[in-house]
Amino acid sequence: MFTEWDVTMADIADTLTEIASQGVQEVKDAEPSTEDKLIHGIDMALPLLRFFKNGNRNLKAIMDSDVPKTVC
């Protein structure tokens, strides 16, 4: 049986996932910059690797906030 707390935590996780996933397609579609290629090599040309290494603006904003400390 799930408690009200469990349901609330699941709702928060769903909301964070929705926010973090916004803009993923734009990151995947973006061409790597010349600077990225020079710094990270040709592997940065792979969109999912670029996303894995750099994230997107929403993931960066979440990581720079108090959310990770609060949720854990």
PyMOL Python script that loads the backbone (N, CA, C, O; Angstrom):
from pymol import cmd

cmd.read_pdbstr("""\
ATOM      1  N   MET A   1       0.839  -1.175   0.000  1.00  0.00           N
ATOM      2  CA  MET A   1       0.000   0.000   0.000  1.00  0.00           C
ATOM      3  C   MET A   1       0.886   1.241   0.000  1.00  0.00           C
ATOM      4  O   MET A   1       1.807   1.352   0.809  1.00  0.00           O
ATOM      5  N   PHE A   2       0.614   2.148  -0.884  1.00  0.00           N
ATOM      6  CA  PHE A   2       1.386   3.375  -0.976  1.00  0.00           C
ATOM      7  C   PHE A   2       0.807   4.422  -0.039  1.00  0.00           C
ATOM      8  O   PHE A   2      -0.407   4.592   0.071  1.00  0.00           O
ATOM      9  N   THR A   3       1.719   5.118   0.634  1.00  0.00           N
ATOM     10  CA  THR A   3       1.286   6.198   1.514  1.00  0.00           C
ATOM     11  C   THR A   3       1.147   7.483   0.691  1.00  0.00           C
ATOM     12  O   THR A   3       1.551   7.541  -0.470  1.00  0.00           O
ATOM     13  N   GLU A   4       0.577   8.488   1.306  1.00  0.00           N
ATOM     14  CA  GLU A   4       0.442   9.783   0.650  1.00  0.00           C
ATOM     15  C   GLU A   4       1.831  10.351   0.307  1.00  0.00           C
ATOM     16  O   GLU A   4       2.010  10.998  -0.724  1.00  0.00           O
ATOM     17  N   TRP A   5       2.798  10.099   1.183  1.00  0.00           N
ATOM     18  CA  TRP A   5       4.172  10.550   0.954  1.00  0.00           C
ATOM     19  C   TRP A   5       4.755   9.893  -0.303  1.00  0.00           C
ATOM     20  O   TRP A   5       5.400  10.561  -1.111  1.00  0.00           O
ATOM     21  N   ASP A   6       4.529   8.592  -0.464  1.00  0.00           N
ATOM     22  CA  ASP A   6       5.025   7.879  -1.645  1.00  0.00           C
ATOM     23  C   ASP A   6       4.435   8.462  -2.926  1.00  0.00           C
ATOM     24  O   ASP A   6       5.144   8.634  -3.918  1.00  0.00           O
ATOM     25  N   VAL A   7       3.163   8.758  -2.905  1.00  0.00           N
ATOM     26  CA  VAL A   7       2.488   9.322  -4.069  1.00  0.00           C
ATOM     27  C   VAL A   7       3.039  10.715  -4.376  1.00  0.00           C
ATOM     28  O   VAL A   7       3.272  11.053  -5.537  1.00  0.00           O
ATOM     29  N   THR A   8       3.244  11.516  -3.339  1.00  0.00           N
ATOM     30  CA  THR A   8       3.791  12.857  -3.525  1.00  0.00           C
ATOM     31  C   THR A   8       5.195  12.792  -4.110  1.00  0.00           C
ATOM     32  O   THR A   8       5.511  13.548  -5.029  1.00  0.00           O
ATOM     33  N   MET A   9       6.040  11.912  -3.601  1.00  0.00           N
ATOM     34  CA  MET A   9       7.399  11.761  -4.120  1.00  0.00           C
ATOM     35  C   MET A   9       7.376  11.300  -5.583  1.00  0.00           C
ATOM     36  O   MET A   9       8.183  11.761  -6.390  1.00  0.00           O
ATOM     37  N   ALA A  10       6.468  10.405  -5.919  1.00  0.00           N
ATOM     38  CA  ALA A  10       6.344   9.947  -7.306  1.00  0.00           C
ATOM     39  C   ALA A  10       5.903  11.094  -8.215  1.00  0.00           C
ATOM     40  O   ALA A  10       6.393  11.222  -9.336  1.00  0.00           O
ATOM     41  N   ASP A  11       4.984  11.920  -7.736  1.00  0.00           N
ATOM     42  CA  ASP A  11       4.548  13.089  -8.516  1.00  0.00           C
ATOM     43  C   ASP A  11       5.699  14.070  -8.734  1.00  0.00           C
ATOM     44  O   ASP A  11       5.853  14.620  -9.824  1.00  0.00           O
ATOM     45  N   ILE A  12       6.500  14.285  -7.701  1.00  0.00           N
ATOM     46  CA  ILE A  12       7.658  15.176  -7.827  1.00  0.00           C
ATOM     47  C   ILE A  12       8.650  14.608  -8.836  1.00  0.00           C
ATOM     48  O   ILE A  12       9.165  15.342  -9.680  1.00  0.00           O
ATOM     49  N   ALA A  13       8.917  13.330  -8.758  1.00  0.00           N
ATOM     50  CA  ALA A  13       9.848  12.689  -9.703  1.00  0.00           C
ATOM     51  C   ALA A  13       9.327  12.797 -11.128  1.00  0.00           C
ATOM     52  O   ALA A  13      10.098  13.072 -12.047  1.00  0.00           O
ATOM     53  N   ASP A  14       8.047  12.587 -11.322  1.00  0.00           N
ATOM     54  CA  ASP A  14       7.454  12.718 -12.661  1.00  0.00           C
ATOM     55  C   ASP A  14       7.586  14.139 -13.189  1.00  0.00           C
ATOM     56  O   ASP A  14       7.890  14.346 -14.364  1.00  0.00           O
ATOM     57  N   THR A  15       7.355  15.119 -12.317  1.00  0.00           N
ATOM     58  CA  THR A  15       7.462  16.526 -12.718  1.00  0.00           C
ATOM     59  C   THR A  15       8.897  16.868 -13.097  1.00  0.00           C
ATOM     60  O   THR A  15       9.129  17.514 -14.119  1.00  0.00           O
ATOM     61  N   LEU A  16       9.859  16.446 -12.287  1.00  0.00           N
ATOM     62  CA  LEU A  16      11.271  16.700 -12.599  1.00  0.00           C
ATOM     63  C   LEU A  16      11.678  16.038 -13.909  1.00  0.00           C
ATOM     64  O   LEU A  16      12.425  16.622 -14.695  1.00  0.00           O
ATOM     65  N   THR A  17      11.197  14.842 -14.146  1.00  0.00           N
ATOM     66  CA  THR A  17      11.499  14.145 -15.396  1.00  0.00           C
ATOM     67  C   THR A  17      10.933  14.900 -16.583  1.00  0.00           C
ATOM     68  O   THR A  17      11.598  15.033 -17.610  1.00  0.00           O
ATOM     69  N   GLU A  18       9.724  15.392 -16.453  1.00  0.00           N
ATOM     70  CA  GLU A  18       9.095  16.160 -17.534  1.00  0.00           C
ATOM     71  C   GLU A  18       9.862  17.448 -17.816  1.00  0.00           C
ATOM     72  O   GLU A  18      10.098  17.791 -18.974  1.00  0.00           O
ATOM     73  N   ILE A  19      10.246  18.154 -16.771  1.00  0.00           N
ATOM     74  CA  ILE A  19      11.006  19.399 -16.944  1.00  0.00           C
ATOM     75  C   ILE A  19      12.365  19.113 -17.574  1.00  0.00           C
ATOM     76  O   ILE A  19      12.780  19.801 -18.506  1.00  0.00           O
ATOM     77  N   ALA A  20      13.051  18.104 -17.066  1.00  0.00           N
ATOM     78  CA  ALA A  20      14.394  17.786 -17.561  1.00  0.00           C
ATOM     79  C   ALA A  20      14.379  17.328 -19.003  1.00  0.00           C
ATOM     80  O   ALA A  20      15.350  17.546 -19.727  1.00  0.00           O
ATOM     81  N   SER A  21      13.298  16.696 -19.439  1.00  0.00           N
ATOM     82  CA  SER A  21      13.263  16.154 -20.797  1.00  0.00           C
ATOM     83  C   SER A  21      12.920  17.206 -21.849  1.00  0.00           C
ATOM     84  O   SER A  21      13.072  16.955 -23.044  1.00  0.00           O
ATOM     85  N   GLN A  22      12.464  18.370 -21.421  1.00  0.00           N
ATOM     86  CA  GLN A  22      12.169  19.441 -22.374  1.00  0.00           C
ATOM     87  C   GLN A  22      13.471  19.925 -22.996  1.00  0.00           C
ATOM     88  O   GLN A  22      14.446  20.174 -22.288  1.00  0.00           O
ATOM     89  N   GLY A  23      13.488  20.055 -24.294  1.00  0.00           N
ATOM     90  CA  GLY A  23      14.667  20.549 -24.984  1.00  0.00           C
ATOM     91  C   GLY A  23      15.662  19.485 -25.378  1.00  0.00           C
ATOM     92  O   GLY A  23      16.693  19.802 -25.972  1.00  0.00           O
ATOM     93  N   VAL A  24      15.390  18.231 -25.068  1.00  0.00           N
ATOM     94  CA  VAL A  24      16.325  17.159 -25.415  1.00  0.00           C
ATOM     95  C   VAL A  24      16.490  17.046 -26.930  1.00  0.00           C
ATOM     96  O   VAL A  24      17.607  16.875 -27.418  1.00  0.00           O
ATOM     97  N   GLN A  25      15.414  17.139 -27.662  1.00  0.00           N
ATOM     98  CA  GLN A  25      15.503  17.018 -29.120  1.00  0.00           C
ATOM     99  C   GLN A  25      16.364  18.125 -29.718  1.00  0.00           C
ATOM    100  O   GLN A  25      17.117  17.886 -30.662  1.00  0.00           O
ATOM    101  N   GLU A  26      16.257  19.336 -29.170  1.00  0.00           N
ATOM    102  CA  GLU A  26      17.077  20.442 -29.665  1.00  0.00           C
ATOM    103  C   GLU A  26      18.559  20.161 -29.447  1.00  0.00           C
ATOM    104  O   GLU A  26      19.380  20.465 -30.314  1.00  0.00           O
ATOM    105  N   VAL A  27      18.910  19.584 -28.299  1.00  0.00           N
ATOM    106  CA  VAL A  27      20.305  19.239 -28.019  1.00  0.00           C
ATOM    107  C   VAL A  27      20.771  18.170 -28.995  1.00  0.00           C
ATOM    108  O   VAL A  27      21.876  18.250 -29.532  1.00  0.00           O
ATOM    109  N   LYS A  28      19.927  17.169 -29.223  1.00  0.00           N
ATOM    110  CA  LYS A  28      20.300  16.094 -30.137  1.00  0.00           C
ATOM    111  C   LYS A  28      20.450  16.592 -31.569  1.00  0.00           C
ATOM    112  O   LYS A  28      21.292  16.085 -32.310  1.00  0.00           O
ATOM    113  N   ASP A  29      19.649  17.575 -31.971  1.00  0.00           N
ATOM    114  CA  ASP A  29      19.677  18.078 -33.336  1.00  0.00           C
ATOM    115  C   ASP A  29      20.784  19.105 -33.577  1.00  0.00           C
ATOM    116  O   ASP A  29      21.162  19.352 -34.722  1.00  0.00           O
ATOM    117  N   ALA A  30      21.299  19.697 -32.513  1.00  0.00           N
ATOM    118  CA  ALA A  30      22.284  20.773 -32.655  1.00  0.00           C
ATOM    119  C   ALA A  30      23.609  20.224 -33.180  1.00  0.00           C
ATOM    120  O   ALA A  30      24.046  19.134 -32.813  1.00  0.00           O
ATOM    121  N   GLU A  31      24.221  21.004 -34.036  1.00  0.00           N
ATOM    122  CA  GLU A  31      25.539  20.652 -34.538  1.00  0.00           C
ATOM    123  C   GLU A  31      26.572  20.972 -33.460  1.00  0.00           C
ATOM    124  O   GLU A  31      26.458  21.996 -32.787  1.00  0.00           O
ATOM    125  N   PRO A  32      27.575  20.114 -33.287  1.00  0.00           N
ATOM    126  CA  PRO A  32      28.621  20.442 -32.317  1.00  0.00           C
ATOM    127  C   PRO A  32      29.412  21.655 -32.800  1.00  0.00           C
ATOM    128  O   PRO A  32      29.665  21.809 -33.995  1.00  0.00           O
ATOM    129  N   SER A  33      29.793  22.497 -31.875  1.00  0.00           N
ATOM    130  CA  SER A  33      30.563  23.683 -32.252  1.00  0.00           C
ATOM    131  C   SER A  33      32.000  23.274 -32.568  1.00  0.00           C
ATOM    132  O   SER A  33      32.454  22.194 -32.191  1.00  0.00           O
ATOM    133  N   THR A  34      32.693  24.151 -33.257  1.00  0.00           N
ATOM    134  CA  THR A  34      34.098  23.912 -33.560  1.00  0.00           C
ATOM    135  C   THR A  34      34.891  23.792 -32.265  1.00  0.00           C
ATOM    136  O   THR A  34      35.801  22.971 -32.152  1.00  0.00           O
ATOM    137  N   GLU A  35      34.530  24.625 -31.290  1.00  0.00           N
ATOM    138  CA  GLU A  35      35.206  24.567 -29.985  1.00  0.00           C
ATOM    139  C   GLU A  35      35.002  23.208 -29.321  1.00  0.00           C
ATOM    140  O   GLU A  35      35.949  22.632 -28.786  1.00  0.00           O
ATOM    141  N   ASP A  36      33.758  22.688 -29.352  1.00  0.00           N
ATOM    142  CA  ASP A  36      33.485  21.360 -28.782  1.00  0.00           C
ATOM    143  C   ASP A  36      34.329  20.296 -29.464  1.00  0.00           C
ATOM    144  O   ASP A  36      34.885  19.420 -28.802  1.00  0.00           O
ATOM    145  N   LYS A  37      34.425  20.370 -30.784  1.00  0.00           N
ATOM    146  CA  LYS A  37      35.216  19.379 -31.521  1.00  0.00           C
ATOM    147  C   LYS A  37      36.691  19.458 -31.139  1.00  0.00           C
ATOM    148  O   LYS A  37      37.353  18.429 -30.995  1.00  0.00           O
ATOM    149  N   LEU A  38      37.211  20.683 -30.972  1.00  0.00           N
ATOM    150  CA  LEU A  38      38.616  20.849 -30.609  1.00  0.00           C
ATOM    151  C   LEU A  38      38.888  20.382 -29.182  1.00  0.00           C
ATOM    152  O   LEU A  38      39.894  19.726 -28.916  1.00  0.00           O
ATOM    153  N   ILE A  39      37.986  20.726 -28.272  1.00  0.00           N
ATOM    154  CA  ILE A  39      38.186  20.384 -26.865  1.00  0.00           C
ATOM    155  C   ILE A  39      37.936  18.908 -26.597  1.00  0.00           C
ATOM    156  O   ILE A  39      38.720  18.255 -25.909  1.00  0.00           O
ATOM    157  N   HIS A  40      36.843  18.384 -27.141  1.00  0.00           N
ATOM    158  CA  HIS A  40      36.410  17.029 -26.799  1.00  0.00           C
ATOM    159  C   HIS A  40      36.671  16.002 -27.883  1.00  0.00           C
ATOM    160  O   HIS A  40      36.474  14.807 -27.660  1.00  0.00           O
ATOM    161  N   GLY A  41      37.104  16.436 -29.037  1.00  0.00           N
ATOM    162  CA  GLY A  41      37.382  15.503 -30.127  1.00  0.00           C
ATOM    163  C   GLY A  41      36.155  15.236 -30.971  1.00  0.00           C
ATOM    164  O   GLY A  41      35.075  15.766 -30.713  1.00  0.00           O
ATOM    165  N   ILE A  42      36.332  14.426 -31.960  1.00  0.00           N
ATOM    166  CA  ILE A  42      35.271  14.139 -32.925  1.00  0.00           C
ATOM    167  C   ILE A  42      34.099  13.402 -32.291  1.00  0.00           C
ATOM    168  O   ILE A  42      32.992  13.425 -32.829  1.00  0.00           O
ATOM    169  N   ASP A  43      34.327  12.746 -31.147  1.00  0.00           N
ATOM    170  CA  ASP A  43      33.236  12.032 -30.462  1.00  0.00           C
ATOM    171  C   ASP A  43      32.097  12.959 -30.080  1.00  0.00           C
ATOM    172  O   ASP A  43      30.958  12.514 -29.934  1.00  0.00           O
ATOM    173  N   MET A  44      32.390  14.250 -29.917  1.00  0.00           N
ATOM    174  CA  MET A  44      31.340  15.196 -29.569  1.00  0.00           C
ATOM    175  C   MET A  44      30.336  15.355 -30.706  1.00  0.00           C
ATOM    176  O   MET A  44      29.274  15.948 -30.519  1.00  0.00           O
ATOM    177  N   ALA A  45      30.666  14.832 -31.873  1.00  0.00           N
ATOM    178  CA  ALA A  45      29.737  14.912 -32.993  1.00  0.00           C
ATOM    179  C   ALA A  45      28.533  13.996 -32.779  1.00  0.00           C
ATOM    180  O   ALA A  45      27.508  14.160 -33.441  1.00  0.00           O
ATOM    181  N   LEU A  46      28.643  13.045 -31.871  1.00  0.00           N
ATOM    182  CA  LEU A  46      27.526  12.146 -31.585  1.00  0.00           C
ATOM    183  C   LEU A  46      26.531  12.849 -30.665  1.00  0.00           C
ATOM    184  O   LEU A  46      26.881  13.189 -29.535  1.00  0.00           O
ATOM    185  N   PRO A  47      25.307  13.072 -31.121  1.00  0.00           N
ATOM    186  CA  PRO A  47      24.341  13.857 -30.338  1.00  0.00           C
ATOM    187  C   PRO A  47      24.059  13.316 -28.943  1.00  0.00           C
ATOM    188  O   PRO A  47      23.987  14.095 -27.992  1.00  0.00           O
ATOM    189  N   LEU A  48      23.898  12.013 -28.795  1.00  0.00           N
ATOM    190  CA  LEU A  48      23.577  11.481 -27.462  1.00  0.00           C
ATOM    191  C   LEU A  48      24.766  11.584 -26.520  1.00  0.00           C
ATOM    192  O   LEU A  48      24.590  11.777 -25.317  1.00  0.00           O
ATOM    193  N   LEU A  49      25.976  11.458 -27.057  1.00  0.00           N
ATOM    194  CA  LEU A  49      27.159  11.642 -26.218  1.00  0.00           C
ATOM    195  C   LEU A  49      27.268  13.091 -25.773  1.00  0.00           C
ATOM    196  O   LEU A  49      27.614  13.365 -24.624  1.00  0.00           O
ATOM    197  N   ARG A  50      26.976  14.024 -26.680  1.00  0.00           N
ATOM    198  CA  ARG A  50      26.983  15.437 -26.349  1.00  0.00           C
ATOM    199  C   ARG A  50      25.949  15.721 -25.258  1.00  0.00           C
ATOM    200  O   ARG A  50      26.219  16.464 -24.314  1.00  0.00           O
ATOM    201  N   PHE A  51      24.764  15.121 -25.398  1.00  0.00           N
ATOM    202  CA  PHE A  51      23.723  15.294 -24.378  1.00  0.00           C
ATOM    203  C   PHE A  51      24.167  14.704 -23.049  1.00  0.00           C
ATOM    204  O   PHE A  51      23.961  15.314 -21.999  1.00  0.00           O
ATOM    205  N   PHE A  52      24.770  13.532 -23.084  1.00  0.00           N
ATOM    206  CA  PHE A  52      25.245  12.875 -21.868  1.00  0.00           C
ATOM    207  C   PHE A  52      26.277  13.738 -21.155  1.00  0.00           C
ATOM    208  O   PHE A  52      26.233  13.878 -19.933  1.00  0.00           O
ATOM    209  N   LYS A  53      27.200  14.314 -21.908  1.00  0.00           N
ATOM    210  CA  LYS A  53      28.270  15.113 -21.303  1.00  0.00           C
ATOM    211  C   LYS A  53      27.806  16.502 -20.888  1.00  0.00           C
ATOM    212  O   LYS A  53      28.258  17.021 -19.867  1.00  0.00           O
ATOM    213  N   ASN A  54      26.910  17.116 -21.660  1.00  0.00           N
ATOM    214  CA  ASN A  54      26.536  18.510 -21.428  1.00  0.00           C
ATOM    215  C   ASN A  54      25.143  18.705 -20.855  1.00  0.00           C
ATOM    216  O   ASN A  54      24.860  19.753 -20.276  1.00  0.00           O
ATOM    217  N   GLY A  55      24.266  17.718 -21.003  1.00  0.00           N
ATOM    218  CA  GLY A  55      22.892  17.869 -20.540  1.00  0.00           C
ATOM    219  C   GLY A  55      22.146  18.905 -21.369  1.00  0.00           C
ATOM    220  O   GLY A  55      22.500  19.158 -22.521  1.00  0.00           O
ATOM    221  N   ASN A  56      21.134  19.490 -20.796  1.00  0.00           N
ATOM    222  CA  ASN A  56      20.413  20.585 -21.438  1.00  0.00           C
ATOM    223  C   ASN A  56      20.214  21.677 -20.388  1.00  0.00           C
ATOM    224  O   ASN A  56      20.587  21.504 -19.228  1.00  0.00           O
ATOM    225  N   ARG A  57      19.633  22.789 -20.793  1.00  0.00           N
ATOM    226  CA  ARG A  57      19.543  23.912 -19.845  1.00  0.00           C
ATOM    227  C   ARG A  57      18.685  23.574 -18.636  1.00  0.00           C
ATOM    228  O   ARG A  57      18.958  24.069 -17.543  1.00  0.00           O
ATOM    229  N   ASN A  58      17.656  22.749 -18.794  1.00  0.00           N
ATOM    230  CA  ASN A  58      16.803  22.405 -17.653  1.00  0.00           C
ATOM    231  C   ASN A  58      17.539  21.503 -16.664  1.00  0.00           C
ATOM    232  O   ASN A  58      17.423  21.681 -15.452  1.00  0.00           O
ATOM    233  N   LEU A  59      18.301  20.532 -17.186  1.00  0.00           N
ATOM    234  CA  LEU A  59      19.074  19.673 -16.291  1.00  0.00           C
ATOM    235  C   LEU A  59      20.127  20.489 -15.543  1.00  0.00           C
ATOM    236  O   LEU A  59      20.354  20.273 -14.352  1.00  0.00           O
ATOM    237  N   LYS A  60      20.764  21.421 -16.239  1.00  0.00           N
ATOM    238  CA  LYS A  60      21.765  22.269 -15.590  1.00  0.00           C
ATOM    239  C   LYS A  60      21.119  23.119 -14.503  1.00  0.00           C
ATOM    240  O   LYS A  60      21.684  23.275 -13.420  1.00  0.00           O
ATOM    241  N   ALA A  61      19.947  23.666 -14.781  1.00  0.00           N
ATOM    242  CA  ALA A  61      19.251  24.489 -13.789  1.00  0.00           C
ATOM    243  C   ALA A  61      18.855  23.666 -12.566  1.00  0.00           C
ATOM    244  O   ALA A  61      18.970  24.137 -11.435  1.00  0.00           O
ATOM    245  N   ILE A  62      18.395  22.451 -12.788  1.00  0.00           N
ATOM    246  CA  ILE A  62      18.027  21.582 -11.663  1.00  0.00           C
ATOM    247  C   ILE A  62      19.265  21.261 -10.835  1.00  0.00           C
ATOM    248  O   ILE A  62      19.216  21.302  -9.606  1.00  0.00           O
ATOM    249  N   MET A  63      20.371  20.941 -11.496  1.00  0.00           N
ATOM    250  CA  MET A  63      21.595  20.592 -10.762  1.00  0.00           C
ATOM    251  C   MET A  63      22.155  21.783  -9.985  1.00  0.00           C
ATOM    252  O   MET A  63      22.752  21.604  -8.924  1.00  0.00           O
ATOM    253  N   ASP A  64      21.966  22.989 -10.503  1.00  0.00           N
ATOM    254  CA  ASP A  64      22.472  24.184  -9.821  1.00  0.00           C
ATOM    255  C   ASP A  64      21.540  24.652  -8.699  1.00  0.00           C
ATOM    256  O   ASP A  64      21.876  25.581  -7.964  1.00  0.00           O
ATOM    257  N   SER A  65      20.389  24.024  -8.565  1.00  0.00           N
ATOM    258  CA  SER A  65      19.420  24.424  -7.546  1.00  0.00           C
ATOM    259  C   SER A  65      19.573  23.556  -6.289  1.00  0.00           C
ATOM    260  O   SER A  65      20.497  22.750  -6.180  1.00  0.00           O
ATOM    261  N   ASP A  66      18.673  23.737  -5.375  1.00  0.00           N
ATOM    262  CA  ASP A  66      18.655  22.926  -4.147  1.00  0.00           C
ATOM    263  C   ASP A  66      17.862  21.637  -4.316  1.00  0.00           C
ATOM    264  O   ASP A  66      17.735  20.859  -3.371  1.00  0.00           O
ATOM    265  N   VAL A  67      17.332  21.407  -5.509  1.00  0.00           N
ATOM    266  CA  VAL A  67      16.485  20.225  -5.728  1.00  0.00           C
ATOM    267  C   VAL A  67      17.210  18.926  -5.426  1.00  0.00           C
ATOM    268  O   VAL A  67      16.664  18.105  -4.689  1.00  0.00           O
ATOM    269  N   PRO A  68      18.423  18.685  -5.957  1.00  0.00           N
ATOM    270  CA  PRO A  68      19.069  17.394  -5.655  1.00  0.00           C
ATOM    271  C   PRO A  68      19.249  17.140  -4.164  1.00  0.00           C
ATOM    272  O   PRO A  68      19.042  16.018  -3.702  1.00  0.00           O
ATOM    273  N   LYS A  69      19.631  18.166  -3.402  1.00  0.00           N
ATOM    274  CA  LYS A  69      19.820  17.996  -1.954  1.00  0.00           C
ATOM    275  C   LYS A  69      18.485  17.758  -1.253  1.00  0.00           C
ATOM    276  O   LYS A  69      18.401  16.980  -0.302  1.00  0.00           O
ATOM    277  N   THR A  70      17.459  18.426  -1.725  1.00  0.00           N
ATOM    278  CA  THR A  70      16.144  18.334  -1.094  1.00  0.00           C
ATOM    279  C   THR A  70      15.496  16.982  -1.351  1.00  0.00           C
ATOM    280  O   THR A  70      14.904  16.392  -0.447  1.00  0.00           O
ATOM    281  N   VAL A  71      15.604  16.495  -2.573  1.00  0.00           N
ATOM    282  CA  VAL A  71      14.955  15.246  -2.940  1.00  0.00           C
ATOM    283  C   VAL A  71      15.638  14.050  -2.290  1.00  0.00           C
ATOM    284  O   VAL A  71      14.972  13.089  -1.906  1.00  0.00           O
ATOM    285  N   CYS A  72      16.939  14.101  -2.166  1.00  0.00           N
ATOM    286  CA  CYS A  72      17.676  12.970  -1.576  1.00  0.00           C
ATOM    287  C   CYS A  72      17.566  13.032  -0.124  1.00  0.00           C
ATOM    288  O   CYS A  72      18.112  12.177   0.574  1.00  0.00           O
TER     289      CYS A  72
END
""", "prot")
cmd.dss("prot")
cmd.show_as("cartoon", "prot")
cmd.util.cbc("prot")
cmd.orient("prot")
